[in-house]
Amino acid sequence: MTRTAYAHRTESETTREPETTHEPEAAHEPEAERSAPAARRTRRDADGLAVASFVLGLVGLLVMNILLGPAAIVMALVALARSTTRRGRAWLGLALGVADLVILAFLVTGSGVVAWDFGG
């Protein structure tokens, strides 16, 4: 504050203490605003789950589809339940996880064992 502005203040204004409350500011915020960082963190976690389900489903097409397929399906469903912003990626992870299990089923019925190889 400049000196001239200070000089214009009346004596009652200078002796008066500013109104302060001892309650934290969070007490005055609505519940939705207080939980905004938690909602952002949950959405970010859901986005990570959507990406992870997509990657696991994609890798599961090549190797370890008995483990990676169900993991991709579960992660995609959890991401969709948490309303991820990457819904398309979660749906792709779900589809790839199902495709992993379908490929596994075809390979098991064709060879009679859970293990498979590219050799003839």
N, C-alpha and C positions, 0 to 999 in steps of 0.2 A: 504494500500500500504506500502511496506517495505521501509526502509530508503535507501537502495541501489538502488531500482528502482526509488526512488524520486531523488536521486543524479544523475542518468543518464539522467534525463529529461533536455532538453535544456531550456534556459531562455524564448524563445518565447512560448514554450508549457506551462510553468507555469503562464505566464502573460495573456495568451489567455483565455477568458471566454468560458465555454462550450456552444455549440449551444443549445439553448432551444427555444421552441415555446410556446406562451401563449395560443394556442388553446388547448382545451381538447382533450384527446386521442380519444374520441368517434367520433370526427369530421373526423378523418382519417380512421375509420373503415367503411367497406362497410355496406350498409343498412341491409343486411341479418345477419351480425354478431351482429349488434346492437339490432335487434329484436329477437335474439335467446332466451333470457330469457322470453320474452313474448310468444314465440312459445312453450317453455317448459311448461309455466304456463297454456296455453290453452290446450295443450295435457294432462297435469295432470288433469285439470278440466274435460276433455272429458273422461279420464279413470275413474274418480269418477262417472261421469254420467252413464257410462257403468255398473259399479258395482251396483249403485243405481237402475238402471232399472232392473237388474237381481234380486236383492233382493225384490223389489216391486212386480215384476211379480210372484216370488215364493210365497211370503206372500199372494198375491192377489188370489192365487188358493184356499186358505183356508178362508179368511175373506175379506170383503169390496172390492170385485172384481169390483164393479161398479166404484170405485175411483182409485184403485191401478192399474187396467189394462190399462186404458188410460194414466195414469202417466208413467207407465213403457214403453209404446209405444213411447210417446213423448221423454222421456229421452234417449231411445235407438236410436231414429232417430237423435237427436241432437248430441249424442256421435259419431255416424257414420258420420255425416256431418262434424264434427270437426276432423275427421281422428284419432280416438283413437287407441292406441296400443293394446287394449283389444277388438278387433273386435268380437271375438267369444263370449265373455260375453255380448256384446251389442246385437248380433244376438239372443242369448238365452233370453235376457230380452225382445226383441221384440216378439219373439215366445211365451214367457210366458204371455206377456201382451195380445196378441191375444187370447191365450188359456183362459185367465181370462174372456174375453168378450164372447167367445164361450160357456164356462160353464155357465155364467150368462144367455145367451140366452136360453140354454137348460132348466135351472132351471125356468126361467120366463115362458116359454111356457108350462112347465109341471105343474106348480102350479098356474100360472096366476098372481102372485105378484112378486115384485122385491126382497122381503125378502125371505130367505129360512132357513131351519133348518134341523138338522139330525134326529129329532123325527118323528115318523110315525103316 
